Amino acid sequence: MPVRETMTMDGKWDKPVWKKVKPIRIENRMGDAPRFRPVTEAKMLYDAANVYVIFRVHDKFVKSTVTAYNGDVSGDSCVEFFFSPNSAQPGHYFNLEVNAGGTPLIFFVTKPRKEFKELPDAAIDQIEIAHSLPRVVDPERAEETTWTIEYRIPLSILKQFTDVTIPKPGVTWRANFYKTASHTSNPHYYTWSPVSNPEPDFHLPAYFGTLTFN
């Protein structure tokens, strides 16, 4: 859905602009069942220059220790958006992974786990990220905790690495949304678009779903 107002990144799931958007559920499990199953939702908006994403997670055993860009954030409580913004090359994608403390990792991948480019700090600095929890959550929070991540991705950053099919009504991108926490006491792997693989693996663009911009 296009947004026609200024978007403030504050991590507030219930603000009026997001209330107009139906959430998707990240609920398809890969691997063994965890002792606690998180409930993860996401929404997406766009305008002429940006795409916007917000996640809300009802979680337990929340941990966030990585504070360096492009660090091992997926070991923490983490939400992820893998997306192919060039409709002509659906196998090339960005993986944007953000832990509960708001620290991101983002690569541009042309061959999963073999050919990729880490986005430099100067580019990552342009992705505005809001997070509801402190930057560091350590020790792990065993109690039930609801947390949010919200961010703005400028299309200009993406264009430094690939052609971009500009979002507008009817345009499609291939993508998947994920929730993980592989190095916590409650490891788990959940996806939006189902992934059929014997081991948890998010880097399988053949299983990306289709995002259709309204």
C-alpha positions as YAML, in Angstrom:
chain: A
units: angstrom
residues:
- id: 1
  name: MET
  ca: [0.00, 0.00, 0.00]
- id: 2
  name: PRO
  ca: [1.41, 3.44, -0.86]
- id: 3
  name: VAL
  ca: [1.80, 5.88, 1.99]
- id: 4
  name: ARG
  ca: [1.07, 9.53, 1.34]
- id: 5
  name: GLU
  ca: [2.27, 11.03, 4.60]
- id: 6
  name: THR
  ca: [5.55, 11.46, 6.40]
- id: 7
  name: MET
  ca: [6.48, 8.23, 8.19]
- id: 8
  name: THR
  ca: [8.18, 8.58, 11.57]
- id: 9
  name: MET
  ca: [10.18, 5.50, 12.54]
- id: 10
  name: ASP
  ca: [9.26, 4.96, 16.20]
- id: 11
  name: GLY
  ca: [8.40, 1.26, 16.39]
- id: 12
  name: LYS
  ca: [4.73, 1.92, 17.21]
- id: 13
  name: TRP
  ca: [2.68, -0.91, 15.75]
- id: 14
  name: ASP
  ca: [-0.66, 0.77, 16.50]
- id: 15
  name: LYS
  ca: [-0.06, 4.20, 14.96]
- id: 16
  name: PRO
  ca: [-2.75, 5.25, 12.45]
- id: 17
  name: VAL
  ca: [-0.73, 4.70, 9.28]
- id: 18
  name: TRP
  ca: [-0.12, 1.02, 10.12]
- id: 19
  name: LYS
  ca: [-3.71, 0.37, 11.21]
- id: 20
  name: LYS
  ca: [-4.72, 0.50, 7.53]
- id: 21
  name: VAL
  ca: [-2.45, -2.44, 6.65]
- id: 22
  name: LYS
  ca: [-3.34, -6.11, 7.16]
- id: 23
  name: PRO
  ca: [-0.47, -8.01, 8.83]
- id: 24
  name: ILE
  ca: [1.07, -11.24, 7.62]
- id: 25
  name: ARG
  ca: [1.97, -14.04, 10.04]
- id: 26
  name: ILE
  ca: [5.44, -15.58, 10.16]
- id: 27
  name: GLU
  ca: [4.31, -18.98, 11.38]
- id: 28
  name: ASN
  ca: [5.72, -21.77, 9.16]
- id: 29
  name: ARG
  ca: [8.24, -23.68, 11.25]
- id: 30
  name: MET
  ca: [11.53, -25.11, 10.03]
- id: 31
  name: GLY
  ca: [13.45, -27.57, 12.19]
- id: 32
  name: ASP
  ca: [12.52, -28.80, 15.67]
- id: 33
  name: ALA
  ca: [9.66, -27.26, 17.62]
- id: 34
  name: PRO
  ca: [10.89, -24.80, 20.27]
- id: 35
  name: ARG
  ca: [9.61, -24.90, 23.86]
- id: 36
  name: PHE
  ca: [7.96, -21.51, 23.24]
- id: 37
  name: ARG
  ca: [6.50, -20.60, 19.86]
- id: 38
  name: PRO
  ca: [6.77, -16.86, 19.16]
- id: 39
  name: VAL
  ca: [3.92, -15.05, 17.44]
- id: 40
  name: THR
  ca: [5.41, -12.79, 14.75]
- id: 41
  name: GLU
  ca: [3.57, -10.40, 12.44]
- id: 42
  name: ALA
  ca: [4.79, -7.96, 9.80]
- id: 43
  name: LYS
  ca: [3.41, -5.15, 7.67]
- id: 44
  name: MET
  ca: [4.84, -3.25, 4.71]
- id: 45
  name: LEU
  ca: [4.25, 0.14, 3.04]
- id: 46
  name: TYR
  ca: [6.00, 2.14, 0.34]
- id: 47
  name: ASP
  ca: [6.30, 5.55, -1.24]
- id: 48
  name: ALA
  ca: [8.20, 6.92, -4.23]
- id: 49
  name: ALA
  ca: [11.57, 6.72, -2.48]
- id: 50
  name: ASN
  ca: [11.33, 4.09, 0.27]
- id: 51
  name: VAL
  ca: [9.86, 0.85, 1.52]
- id: 52
  name: TYR
  ca: [8.79, 0.55, 5.14]
- id: 53
  name: VAL
  ca: [8.50, -2.59, 7.26]
- id: 54
  name: ILE
  ca: [7.32, -3.17, 10.82]
- id: 55
  name: PHE
  ca: [7.44, -6.37, 12.87]
- id: 56
  name: ARG
  ca: [5.68, -7.19, 16.13]
- id: 57
  name: VAL
  ca: [6.86, -10.22, 18.10]
- id: 58
  name: HIS
  ca: [5.22, -11.82, 21.13]
- id: 59
  name: ASP
  ca: [8.24, -13.69, 22.44]
- id: 60
  name: LYS
  ca: [10.03, -15.32, 25.37]
- id: 61
  name: PHE
  ca: [13.69, -15.95, 26.09]
- id: 62
  name: VAL
  ca: [14.60, -12.71, 24.31]
- id: 63
  name: LYS
  ca: [18.26, -11.89, 23.90]
- id: 64
  name: SER
  ca: [20.16, -9.19, 21.96]
- id: 65
  name: THR
  ca: [23.93, -8.91, 22.32]
- id: 66
  name: VAL
  ca: [25.33, -8.05, 18.87]
- id: 67
  name: THR
  ca: [25.85, -4.30, 18.37]
- id: 68
  name: ALA
  ca: [28.16, -4.20, 15.32]
- id: 69
  name: TYR
  ca: [26.80, -3.78, 11.80]
- id: 70
  name: ASN
  ca: [26.80, -7.04, 9.83]
- id: 71
  name: GLY
  ca: [27.50, -9.07, 12.95]
- id: 72
  name: ASP
  ca: [25.86, -12.39, 13.81]
- id: 73
  name: VAL
  ca: [22.47, -10.85, 14.61]
- id: 74
  name: SER
  ca: [20.53, -14.00, 13.65]
- id: 75
  name: GLY
  ca: [21.93, -15.70, 16.75]
- id: 76
  name: ASP
  ca: [19.99, -13.16, 18.81]
- id: 77
  name: SER
  ca: [16.22, -12.76, 18.86]
- id: 78
  name: CYS
  ca: [15.91, -11.54, 15.28]
- id: 79
  name: VAL
  ca: [13.46, -10.66, 12.49]
- id: 80
  name: GLU
  ca: [14.50, -10.86, 8.86]
- id: 81
  name: PHE
  ca: [13.32, -9.61, 5.46]
- id: 82
  name: PHE
  ca: [14.84, -11.22, 2.35]
- id: 83
  name: PHE
  ca: [13.70, -9.52, -0.85]
- id: 84
  name: SER
  ca: [14.43, -9.38, -4.59]
- id: 85
  name: PRO
  ca: [13.69, -5.82, -5.73]
- id: 86
  name: ASN
  ca: [14.62, -6.48, -9.36]
- id: 87
  name: SER
  ca: [11.75, -8.43, -10.90]
- id: 88
  name: ALA
  ca: [14.03, -9.52, -13.77]
- id: 89
  name: GLN
  ca: [16.45, -11.25, -11.35]
- id: 90
  name: PRO
  ca: [14.37, -12.94, -8.64]
- id: 91
  name: GLY
  ca: [17.33, -15.06, -7.52]
- id: 92
  name: HIS
  ca: [19.33, -11.97, -6.49]
- id: 93
  name: TYR
  ca: [18.25, -10.61, -3.15]
- id: 94
  name: PHE
  ca: [19.02, -8.50, -0.11]
- id: 95
  name: ASN
  ca: [18.89, -10.13, 3.31]
- id: 96
  name: LEU
  ca: [18.11, -7.57, 5.98]
- id: 97
  name: GLU
  ca: [18.34, -9.10, 9.44]
- id: 98
  name: VAL
  ca: [17.69, -6.98, 12.55]
- id: 99
  name: ASN
  ca: [18.01, -8.18, 16.12]
- id: 100
  name: ALA
  ca: [15.67, -7.11, 18.92]
- id: 101
  name: GLY
  ca: [18.04, -4.29, 19.83]
- id: 102
  name: GLY
  ca: [17.89, -2.77, 16.35]
- id: 103
  name: THR
  ca: [21.31, -3.84, 15.05]
- id: 104
  name: PRO
  ca: [21.21, -4.76, 11.34]
- id: 105
  name: LEU
  ca: [22.98, -7.04, 8.94]
- id: 106
  name: ILE
  ca: [22.37, -6.52, 5.23]
- id: 107
  name: PHE
  ca: [24.03, -8.24, 2.28]
- id: 108
  name: PHE
  ca: [23.24, -8.29, -1.44]
- id: 109
  name: VAL
  ca: [23.35, -11.93, -2.53]
- id: 110
  name: THR
  ca: [23.80, -13.15, -6.09]
- id: 111
  name: LYS
  ca: [24.56, -16.77, -5.18]
- id: 112
  name: PRO
  ca: [23.41, -17.96, -1.74]
- id: 113
  name: ARG
  ca: [26.32, -18.33, 0.72]
- id: 114
  name: LYS
  ca: [28.87, -18.05, -2.12]
- id: 115
  name: GLU
  ca: [28.58, -14.68, -3.87]
- id: 116
  name: PHE
  ca: [27.45, -11.65, -1.88]
- id: 117
  name: LYS
  ca: [28.40, -8.11, -0.94]
- id: 118
  name: GLU
  ca: [28.17, -6.69, 2.56]
- id: 119
  name: LEU
  ca: [26.62, -3.24, 2.51]
- id: 120
  name: PRO
  ca: [29.07, -0.67, 3.89]
- id: 121
  name: ASP
  ca: [28.41, 1.29, 7.05]
- id: 122
  name: ALA
  ca: [27.65, 4.46, 5.08]
- id: 123
  name: ALA
  ca: [24.79, 2.71, 3.29]
- id: 124
  name: ILE
  ca: [23.47, 1.00, 6.42]
- id: 125
  name: ASP
  ca: [23.44, 4.34, 8.23]
- id: 126
  name: GLN
  ca: [20.74, 5.46, 5.77]
- id: 127
  name: ILE
  ca: [18.37, 2.68, 6.87]
- id: 128
  name: GLU
  ca: [16.41, 4.25, 9.71]
- id: 129
  name: ILE
  ca: [15.60, 1.62, 12.34]
- id: 130
  name: ALA
  ca: [13.39, 1.95, 15.43]
- id: 131
  name: HIS
  ca: [13.31, -0.69, 18.17]
- id: 132
  name: SER
  ca: [11.18, -0.97, 21.28]
- id: 133
  name: LEU
  ca: [13.74, -2.83, 23.41]
- id: 134
  name: PRO
  ca: [17.14, -1.59, 24.60]
- id: 135
  name: ARG
  ca: [20.04, -2.07, 22.22]
- id: 136
  name: VAL
  ca: [21.45, -4.80, 24.47]
- id: 137
  name: VAL
  ca: [19.22, -7.36, 26.18]
- id: 138
  name: ASP
  ca: [21.53, -9.51, 28.28]
- id: 139
  name: PRO
  ca: [20.91, -11.56, 30.32]
- id: 140
  name: GLU
  ca: [18.15, -13.19, 28.35]
- id: 141
  name: ARG
  ca: [14.58, -12.25, 29.27]
- id: 142
  name: ALA
  ca: [12.77, -15.48, 30.12]
- id: 143
  name: GLU
  ca: [9.41, -13.75, 30.69]
- id: 144
  name: GLU
  ca: [6.91, -13.08, 27.91]
- id: 145
  name: THR
  ca: [7.91, -9.92, 26.04]
- id: 146
  name: THR
  ca: [6.37, -8.12, 23.09]
- id: 147
  name: TRP
  ca: [8.84, -6.17, 20.96]
- id: 148
  name: THR
  ca: [8.80, -4.30, 17.67]
- id: 149
  name: ILE
  ca: [11.21, -3.38, 14.90]
- id: 150
  name: GLU
  ca: [10.34, -0.73, 12.30]
- id: 151
  name: TYR
  ca: [12.52, 0.56, 9.48]
- id: 152
  name: ARG
  ca: [12.72, 2.66, 6.35]
- id: 153
  name: ILE
  ca: [14.81, 1.36, 3.42]
- id: 154
  name: PRO
  ca: [15.66, 4.02, 0.83]
- id: 155
  name: LEU
  ca: [15.43, 2.65, -2.72]
- id: 156
  name: SER
  ca: [18.53, 4.71, -3.53]
- id: 157
  name: ILE
  ca: [20.61, 2.30, -1.42]
- id: 158
  name: LEU
  ca: [19.31, -0.72, -3.31]
- id: 159
  name: LYS
  ca: [20.06, 0.92, -6.66]
- id: 160
  name: GLN
  ca: [23.76, 0.94, -5.80]
- id: 161
  name: PHE
  ca: [23.73, -2.86, -6.15]
- id: 162
  name: THR
  ca: [21.00, -3.76, -8.64]
- id: 163
  name: ASP
  ca: [18.27, -2.40, -10.86]
- id: 164
  name: VAL
  ca: [15.11, -1.82, -8.85]
- id: 165
  name: THR
  ca: [11.59, -2.46, -10.05]
- id: 166
  name: ILE
  ca: [9.99, 0.61, -8.49]
- id: 167
  name: PRO
  ca: [7.01, -0.22, -6.25]
- id: 168
  name: LYS
  ca: [3.66, 0.87, -7.61]
- id: 169
  name: PRO
  ca: [0.26, -0.80, -7.87]
- id: 170
  name: GLY
  ca: [0.56, -4.14, -9.66]
- id: 171
  name: VAL
  ca: [4.35, -4.46, -9.33]
- id: 172
  name: THR
  ca: [5.61, -7.68, -7.72]
- id: 173
  name: TRP
  ca: [8.76, -8.52, -5.79]
- id: 174
  name: ARG
  ca: [9.82, -11.92, -4.52]
- id: 175
  name: ALA
  ca: [10.46, -12.04, -0.78]
- id: 176
  name: ASN
  ca: [10.26, -13.88, 2.50]
- id: 177
  name: PHE
  ca: [9.98, -12.83, 6.14]
- id: 178
  name: TYR
  ca: [11.59, -14.77, 8.97]
- id: 179
  name: LYS
  ca: [11.86, -15.00, 12.75]
- id: 180
  name: THR
  ca: [14.80, -16.73, 14.42]
- id: 181
  name: ALA
  ca: [16.87, -16.85, 17.59]
- id: 182
  name: SER
  ca: [19.43, -19.53, 16.92]
- id: 183
  name: HIS
  ca: [21.82, -18.83, 19.82]
- id: 184
  name: THR
  ca: [19.25, -18.29, 22.56]
- id: 185
  name: SER
  ca: [17.89, -20.88, 24.98]
- id: 186
  name: ASN
  ca: [14.81, -21.14, 22.71]
- id: 187
  name: PRO
  ca: [16.24, -21.68, 19.20]
- id: 188
  name: HIS
  ca: [13.67, -21.56, 16.40]
- id: 189
  name: TYR
  ca: [13.21, -20.83, 12.70]
- id: 190
  name: TYR
  ca: [9.92, -19.52, 11.30]
- id: 191
  name: THR
  ca: [9.01, -18.29, 7.81]
- id: 192
  name: TRP
  ca: [6.15, -16.46, 6.09]
- id: 193
  name: SER
  ca: [6.36, -18.30, 2.77]
- id: 194
  name: PRO
  ca: [6.77, -22.04, 3.46]
- id: 195
  name: VAL
  ca: [10.22, -23.52, 2.85]
- id: 196
  name: SER
  ca: [10.60, -27.24, 2.16]
- id: 197
  name: ASN
  ca: [14.09, -28.21, 3.28]
- id: 198
  name: PRO
  ca: [15.32, -30.87, 5.71]
- id: 199
  name: GLU
  ca: [17.40, -28.35, 7.68]
- id: 200
  name: PRO
  ca: [16.58, -24.73, 8.57]
- id: 201
  name: ASP
  ca: [17.88, -22.49, 5.78]
- id: 202
  name: PHE
  ca: [16.55, -19.05, 4.92]
- id: 203
  name: HIS
  ca: [18.82, -18.59, 1.90]
- id: 204
  name: LEU
  ca: [16.59, -20.46, -0.54]
- id: 205
  name: PRO
  ca: [15.12, -17.87, -2.92]
- id: 206
  name: ALA
  ca: [13.22, -20.56, -4.83]
- id: 207
  name: TYR
  ca: [10.80, -20.56, -1.86]
- id: 208
  name: PHE
  ca: [10.32, -16.80, -1.67]
- id: 209
  name: GLY
  ca: [6.70, -15.70, -1.81]
- id: 210
  name: THR
  ca: [5.27, -12.96, -4.01]
- id: 211
  name: LEU
  ca: [4.71, -9.42, -2.74]
- id: 212
  name: THR
  ca: [2.19, -7.55, -4.86]
- id: 213
  name: PHE
  ca: [2.14, -3.80, -4.31]
- id: 214
  name: ASN
  ca: [-1.34, -2.28, -4.09]
...
